[in-house]
Amino acid sequence: MLKIYLARHGQNEDNANGILNGHRDLPLTQIGLTQATEVANKIKDAGLTFDAILSSPLDRAFKTADIIATVNNLPKPKVMDELIERDFGSMTGLEQSRIEALCSPDIIKTDTITYFLSPVGAETFPDLLNRAELLLEKITQQYKDGSILLVTHGDFGKMIYAQYYKLDWKDVLTLFHFGNSELLLLSPDSTAGE
């Protein structure tokens, strides 16, 4: 049985400044480095080990993955391009505070995040679900059992979760907040929300 853990990267400069980053590739802040170290230590304290750590190619995710690997004396992370964050299209580089004004009524609003659904040039959530399905197929062909860690991003991480548990993507957007350096378990013997 394969257990898949999902981690979101630590805070980067765009996160700290309220900027929609998507594929932008700014480094972790000092807070982000601390968050990555904290999640690495939680993994160590829980006695978790991984047969592989796979990371988005973006620096904020790879640096988080590298800190986790170093703290836990695990092999260096491998880049997996499919783990990259959602392409934010025309919203890339804009202030988060402008989402509602620019994208309404095509949004889903939660207590913590306002999600834009289909601005020009952006991947949609159904696009992300399709990418997550292909990613999970590739991973389960390569890894039959054990544990792996995927270090990814907020929007795409939620769609991996939705695809794994066959949940409606709209429900998953409002189900929980996937914060910086949080860790989720995907396992056949666990149910969504555990």
Protein Blocks (a to p, Z undefined) as FASTA:
>chain_A
ZZdddddddddfklmnopafklaccdcdfklmmmmmmmmmmmmmnopacfbdcddfbfkl
mmmmmmmmmmnopacddddfklpccdekjmgopafklmmmmmocbbcddfkbccdfbbgh
iacfklmmmmmmmmmmmmmmmpmgdcddddddfklmmmmmmmmnopafklmmmmpccdeh
iacdddfkbcehZZ
